[in-house]
Amino acid sequence: MGYFLNTLTRIWETALEAVGGHLTLGLGGILFLGFPASLWCGAYGYAVSAKYGLPIFISLTIGAVLSAAMGAIYIFFYSRMSNDSFAVMTLASVLGMDALIRTWDSVTGGVLGIAGVPRFFPDQSLESLIIFETVIVIVCLVSESVLLNSPFGRALRAIKENKTALVSLGTSAQLTGQIAILFASFFAGIGGIFAAMRVQFLDPSLGGLFMLAQILTISMMASSPKTKVFFGATVAIVLLPEILR
């Protein structure tokens, strides 16, 4: 039973990490590759805060705020770079963040990581974590579905399909992309926090280029503006290695 519960939580976490990729890469054509850095900001913000004895809710808030702050940094560069340059910058930020985590031993634990990361619930059970994650993921997917069917969703798709026409209608393509990037960074951080809670251990191997490859694959598979297609691609990517194994 533990294996199935663990696999289910991985599906929920991957969905949170990849929903931003669906919006930015899949629909908007925005070459945002900084998901692992945002994930690390959320996960390490939570784990380090909890390690130093802060209340769990405050630690969770710190992790979420740090991931959103990373998104704000990406937004700053997005408004000043071409799409190709932005892709290079965000990928470089992942490599830089990885080096920082591995060398800042006094805070992050370096390559040895942080053990005993607490879960959000007093009973520390995986079942409680799954219930909490399920609620968050449902809210996230419903929110994404509403966004995709709103003027924002149509504007986001227009960035990729016909940016000139979008601007001619008086809609800011830059602002639309910025909102998508902030959304992507925030939920990648939340996914990272849940992943750290699940294994109750955090080191640089959580996330990284493997996680980026997962998100890129899901984004390419789910180029349709439908949440159910995105979620189906997420389930397939998570379960296929397990089936082969």
Disulfide bonds with the S-S distance in Angstrom:
none
